[in-house]
Amino acid sequence: MTGPAGRALDVELSGPADGLPLIFHTGSPSAGSMFPPMTAQGTERGVRHISYARPGYAGSDRDAGRTVADCTADVAAIADELAVERFLTVGWSGGGPHALACAALLPDRTIAAATLAGVGPTDAPDLDFLDGMGEENVQEFRATRNEQELLEFLRAARVGMIGSSASDLRAALGDLVTDADRRVLGGDFAPWLSEEFGAGLADDVWGWLDDDLAFSQGWGFDVGAISVPVSIWQGAQDRFVPIGHGRWLADHVAGARAHLPEEHGHLSLGIGCYGELLDELLESAGGQAPR
């Protein structure tokens, strides 16, 4: 698909063609695909999932210097191409801020939004961004202070993430993985995640680099001014994006409904709670027609 400035955008569709559209923002790093059991839950509920690789990942051309807010131009282009007037949106992990950007900057098209283990802003004075975070992500976000250092860090991390077995992947994720997430990595999710990392990073780490740089500056919108319904989902056992991020978002996103389950981590939250999340979004949609 062709996006703004003629950039290629890698888009994936799943679910009934006449279903209620849901634009899903995947994590960092990612090829922009979704775990099939999650899209299956959408299909059961009459939801059509639309996901895409952010610029620099998989088949999407890089957009160097992009901000979080810039994703809305890509989303609008995708929606226009698919003749989608209004949609739900969800963001997992690094996709969380991008879902919030749609809620803030595309309020006439966004019916409702949700974040799954979404990252908070690095510049918020009342959020200790690194508190409770696993060592691998602490090192990664500290490296954002120097772009060349970040590039070298991500390229080194990429080596352990491409073509990994389930055990190799658990080792590569290291201190980030809690017991709740370790259980998820023991099933079908680990092979899928390894494939997703490999496809997203096949040509290099530019999408991952640009995500991290976008997170480390102002997002380009005010979460306190969001007017559409938003749900915040964050697990208390998350060491990728600790619970403090979810609490901050719940306190600062206008009108947010918060779900902070004690039993979930970063990965298990999406696998274990996605059906509930969809039900709440559909309740917010109030039976609105898909187009």
C-alpha positions as CSV (number, residue, x, y, z in Angstrom):
1,M,0.0,0.0,0.0
2,T,1.2,3.5,-0.7
3,G,1.3,6.0,2.2
4,P,2.2,9.7,2.6
5,A,5.1,11.0,0.3
6,G,4.8,7.8,-1.8
7,R,6.2,5.6,1.0
8,A,5.4,1.9,0.9
9,L,3.3,0.6,3.9
10,D,3.1,-3.1,4.7
11,V,-0.5,-3.8,5.7
12,E,-2.1,-7.0,6.9
13,L,-5.9,-7.7,7.1
14,S,-7.7,-10.4,9.1
15,G,-11.4,-11.0,9.8
16,P,-14.7,-10.4,8.0
17,A,-14.5,-7.8,5.2
18,D,-17.7,-6.2,6.5
19,G,-16.6,-6.3,10.1
20,L,-16.0,-3.3,12.4
21,P,-12.5,-2.1,11.5
22,L,-9.8,-2.2,14.2
23,I,-6.4,-0.7,13.5
24,F,-3.8,-2.5,15.6
25,H,-0.4,-0.9,16.4
26,T,2.1,-3.7,17.1
27,G,5.0,-3.5,19.5
28,S,8.7,-2.6,19.1
29,P,10.3,-4.3,17.2
30,S,7.7,-5.8,15.0
31,A,6.8,-6.8,11.4
32,G,3.3,-5.4,11.9
33,S,1.6,-8.8,12.0
34,M,-0.7,-10.1,14.8
35,F,-0.7,-13.4,16.7
36,P,-3.5,-15.5,14.9
37,P,-5.3,-16.5,18.1
38,M,-5.8,-12.8,18.9
39,T,-7.2,-12.0,15.5
40,A,-9.4,-15.1,15.8
41,Q,-11.0,-13.5,18.8
42,G,-11.8,-10.5,16.7
43,T,-13.3,-12.6,14.0
44,E,-15.6,-14.3,16.5
45,R,-16.8,-10.8,17.5
46,G,-17.3,-9.4,13.9
47,V,-14.1,-7.3,14.0
48,R,-11.8,-6.8,11.0
49,H,-8.2,-6.4,12.2
50,I,-6.0,-4.0,10.2
51,S,-2.3,-4.0,11.2
52,Y,0.7,-2.5,9.6
53,A,4.5,-2.3,9.9
54,R,5.5,1.2,11.1
55,P,8.0,2.9,8.8
56,G,11.4,1.2,8.8
57,Y,10.1,-2.3,9.6
58,A,9.5,-5.2,7.2
59,G,8.1,-3.9,3.9
60,S,7.4,-0.3,5.1
61,D,9.8,2.4,3.9
62,R,11.7,4.3,6.6
63,D,10.5,7.8,7.6
64,A,13.6,9.1,9.5
65,G,12.9,11.6,12.2
66,R,9.2,10.5,12.7
67,T,7.4,11.4,15.9
68,V,4.6,9.3,17.5
69,A,2.1,11.8,16.2
70,D,3.3,11.2,12.6
71,C,1.7,7.8,12.6
72,T,-1.7,9.3,12.2
73,A,-0.9,10.3,8.6
74,D,-0.1,6.7,7.8
75,V,-3.2,5.4,9.6
76,A,-5.4,7.9,7.7
77,A,-3.9,6.8,4.4
78,I,-4.5,3.2,5.2
79,A,-8.1,3.9,6.3
80,D,-8.7,5.9,3.1
81,E,-7.3,3.2,0.9
82,L,-9.6,0.6,2.5
83,A,-12.6,3.0,2.4
84,V,-12.8,2.9,6.3
85,E,-14.4,6.0,7.7
86,R,-14.3,5.2,11.4
87,F,-12.4,2.5,13.4
88,L,-11.4,1.2,16.7
89,T,-7.7,1.2,17.6
90,V,-5.4,-0.8,19.9
91,G,-1.7,-0.5,20.6
92,W,0.5,-3.1,22.3
93,S,3.7,-2.1,24.0
94,G,5.5,0.4,21.7
95,G,2.2,0.5,19.7
96,G,0.4,2.0,22.7
97,P,1.4,5.7,22.2
98,H,0.5,5.3,18.5
99,A,-3.0,4.2,19.4
100,L,-3.3,7.2,21.7
101,A,-2.1,9.5,18.9
102,C,-5.1,8.3,16.8
103,A,-7.4,9.0,19.7
104,A,-6.0,12.5,20.2
105,L,-5.4,13.6,16.6
106,L,-8.1,11.6,14.6
107,P,-11.0,12.0,17.0
108,D,-13.6,12.1,14.1
109,R,-12.4,8.7,12.9
110,T,-11.4,6.9,16.1
111,I,-14.4,5.4,17.8
112,A,-12.5,4.2,20.9
113,A,-8.9,3.2,21.7
114,A,-7.0,0.9,24.1
115,T,-3.4,0.4,25.1
116,L,-2.0,-3.1,26.0
117,A,1.1,-2.7,28.2
118,G,1.7,0.7,26.5
119,V,4.8,2.7,27.2
120,G,4.4,6.1,28.9
121,P,6.2,9.4,27.9
122,T,9.9,9.6,28.8
123,D,9.6,13.3,29.6
124,A,6.8,13.2,32.1
125,P,8.1,14.7,35.4
126,D,5.8,12.5,37.5
127,L,6.7,9.1,35.8
128,D,9.9,7.3,36.8
129,F,10.3,5.8,33.3
130,L,12.9,3.1,34.2
131,D,11.6,2.0,37.6
132,G,10.9,-1.7,37.6
133,M,12.1,-2.2,34.0
134,G,14.3,-5.2,33.1
135,E,18.0,-4.5,32.5
136,E,17.9,-5.0,28.7
137,N,15.3,-2.2,28.3
138,V,17.0,0.1,30.8
139,Q,20.2,-0.1,28.7
140,E,18.2,0.4,25.5
141,F,16.4,3.5,26.7
142,R,19.6,5.0,28.2
143,A,21.2,4.5,24.8
144,T,18.7,6.9,23.2
145,R,20.8,9.8,24.4
146,N,23.2,9.0,21.6
147,E,21.9,7.9,18.3
148,Q,25.0,6.0,17.2
149,E,25.2,4.2,20.6
150,L,21.6,3.2,20.2
151,L,22.2,1.9,16.7
152,E,25.0,-0.3,17.9
153,F,23.0,-1.5,20.9
154,L,20.0,-2.5,18.7
155,R,22.2,-4.2,16.1
156,A,23.8,-6.3,18.8
157,A,20.4,-7.2,20.2
158,R,19.0,-8.1,16.8
159,V,21.5,-10.9,16.4
160,G,20.0,-12.8,19.3
161,M,16.4,-12.2,18.1
162,I,16.5,-13.4,14.5
163,G,15.9,-17.1,13.9
164,S,15.7,-17.9,17.7
165,S,14.3,-21.0,19.2
166,A,11.9,-20.6,22.1
167,S,14.7,-21.2,24.6
168,D,17.1,-18.8,22.7
169,L,14.4,-16.2,22.7
170,R,13.8,-16.4,26.4
171,A,17.6,-16.1,26.9
172,A,17.7,-13.0,24.6
173,L,14.9,-11.3,26.5
174,G,16.7,-12.1,29.8
175,D,15.7,-9.9,32.7
176,L,12.6,-8.7,30.9
177,V,10.8,-12.0,31.3
178,T,8.8,-12.7,34.4
179,D,7.1,-16.0,35.4
180,A,3.9,-14.9,33.8
181,D,5.5,-14.2,30.5
182,R,7.8,-17.2,30.6
183,R,4.7,-19.4,30.7
184,V,3.4,-17.8,27.5
185,L,6.8,-18.3,25.8
186,G,6.4,-22.0,26.4
187,G,3.7,-22.4,23.8
188,D,3.0,-21.4,20.2
189,F,3.6,-17.7,20.9
190,A,7.4,-18.0,21.1
191,P,7.9,-19.4,17.5
192,W,5.5,-16.7,16.2
193,L,7.3,-14.0,18.1
194,S,10.7,-15.1,16.8
195,E,9.3,-15.0,13.2
196,E,7.8,-11.6,13.8
197,F,11.1,-10.2,15.1
198,G,13.0,-11.7,12.1
199,A,10.6,-10.3,9.5
200,G,10.5,-6.9,11.2
201,L,14.3,-6.6,11.5
202,A,15.2,-8.4,8.2
203,D,16.8,-5.4,6.6
204,D,18.2,-3.7,9.7
205,V,17.0,-2.0,12.9
206,W,15.8,1.3,11.4
207,G,12.2,1.0,12.5
208,W,13.2,0.0,16.0
209,L,15.7,2.9,16.2
210,D,13.1,5.4,15.0
211,D,10.5,4.0,17.5
212,D,13.0,4.5,20.4
213,L,13.9,8.0,19.2
214,A,10.2,8.9,18.9
215,F,9.5,7.7,22.4
216,S,12.4,9.7,23.8
217,Q,11.0,13.1,22.6
218,G,7.6,14.8,22.9
219,W,4.9,12.7,21.4
220,G,3.3,15.6,19.6
221,F,-0.1,15.6,21.3
222,D,-1.7,16.0,24.8
223,V,-3.1,12.8,26.3
224,G,-5.2,14.9,28.7
225,A,-7.1,16.4,25.7
226,I,-8.3,13.0,24.3
227,S,-12.1,13.1,23.9
228,V,-12.8,9.5,22.7
229,P,-13.2,6.5,25.1
230,V,-9.8,5.0,26.1
231,S,-9.0,1.8,28.0
232,I,-5.6,1.3,29.7
233,W,-4.5,-2.3,30.2
234,Q,-1.2,-3.0,32.1
235,G,0.1,-6.1,34.0
236,A,1.6,-5.8,37.4
237,Q,4.3,-8.4,36.5
238,D,5.5,-6.4,33.4
239,R,9.3,-5.8,33.3
240,F,9.3,-4.7,29.6
241,V,7.0,-1.7,30.4
242,P,6.4,-1.6,34.2
243,I,3.1,-1.1,35.9
244,G,4.0,2.5,36.7
245,H,3.5,3.4,33.0
246,G,-0.1,2.0,33.1
247,R,-0.8,3.9,36.3
248,W,0.5,7.1,34.8
249,L,-1.6,6.7,31.6
250,A,-4.7,5.8,33.7
251,D,-4.2,9.0,35.7
252,H,-3.4,11.3,32.7
253,V,-5.4,10.1,29.7
254,A,-8.7,11.9,29.8
255,G,-11.5,9.7,30.9
256,A,-9.5,6.5,30.8
257,R,-10.8,3.1,32.1
258,A,-8.0,1.3,33.8
259,H,-7.3,-2.5,34.0
260,L,-4.2,-3.4,36.0
261,P,-4.3,-7.1,36.6
262,E,-1.9,-8.5,39.2
263,E,-1.4,-11.8,37.5
264,H,-0.2,-10.6,34.1
265,G,3.1,-9.5,32.6
266,H,3.9,-7.9,29.3
267,L,3.2,-10.8,26.9
268,S,0.7,-12.7,28.9
269,L,-1.5,-9.6,29.2
270,G,-2.2,-9.5,25.4
271,I,-2.7,-13.3,25.2
272,G,-4.9,-13.6,28.3
273,C,-7.0,-10.4,28.2
274,Y,-7.5,-9.6,24.5
275,G,-11.0,-10.9,24.4
276,E,-12.1,-8.8,27.4
277,L,-10.4,-5.8,25.8
278,L,-12.3,-6.3,22.6
279,D,-15.6,-6.6,24.5
280,E,-15.0,-3.3,26.2
281,L,-14.1,-1.6,22.9
282,L,-17.2,-3.0,21.3
283,E,-19.3,-1.7,24.2
284,S,-17.7,1.7,23.7
285,A,-18.6,1.5,20.0
286,G,-22.2,1.1,20.9
287,G,-23.1,-0.9,17.8
288,Q,-21.7,1.7,15.4
289,A,-21.7,0.6,11.7
290,P,-18.3,-0.3,10.4
291,R,-18.2,2.3,7.6
